[in-house]
Amino acid sequence: MTGEQERFGEFVGVRRHGHVAELVLDRPEAMNAVSTDMARSVAAACDALGADPRVRVTVVTSSHERAFCVGADLKERNSFTDAELVRQRPVARGAYTGVLELPMPAIAAVHGFALGGGFELALACDLIVADRTAVVGLPEVSVGVIPGGGGTQLLPRRVGAARAAELVFTARRVEADEAAGLGLVDVLVEAGRDRGEALALAARIAGNSPVGLRAAKRAMRLGHGLDLRAGLEVEDAAWRSVAFSGDRAEGVAAFNEKRAPRWPGE
């Protein structure tokens, strides 16, 4: 694995691949179960990436060969008092909202188990690339809680209310082929290819205007669920934010001059 590396605490790393950032979940001894410390690290890494104008796409990957992330660290949770659980809640939420609020396109590269909070981290991304070893699901009701990292809101938006209800209420695990058929993942690749394919997709996306990419994501996220008239106003506001940008001027010039654009990113 190449690229400049940076650590965020013990359990999260960031690698740079040109304009693509790879956020690596790196707690292999626990199959990337999200502890309090790991949640803080994910949130910190997302804050740093979101503030970095060089980053045009983020890819979330795993260092564990058999899992993307198995969700919350239930061993840690079992040790909490009620007061400690209340105090930990905003820290845990910070990890999921950190990924969800990344301003640039985000892609999850999933293999093996992506369960509970692990699948919610993937759902917080715009696209999910999964290999044929992937097993996804939201099993929280089987241990007496609910999906609390965005799953009850993100899954219905992805697959519809009834399908999400079936998956959440049964708490069942879904293997790769069915997951692709249900729309739980977007791109299905052969075993071991999830990271490479996700990075290749990210590189293609990163060839486009960074100003345009962020504005398009903002318009789609803010407009989702609004009525058409309100959604078109959100789109118009996003269009106005890019219409007089340096990227727009460069894109038009490059098209007319039949050359690759050199995006100023502003």
Helices and strands as residue ranges (DSSP letters): E 5-8, E 12-17, E 20-25, G 28-30, H 36-50, E 57-62, E 67-69, H 74-78, H 82-100, E 106-110, E 113-115, H 117-123, E 127-131, E 135-137, G 140-143, H 151-159, H 161-170, E 174-175, H 176-182, E 187-189, H 194-206, H 210-223, H 228-243, H 246-256
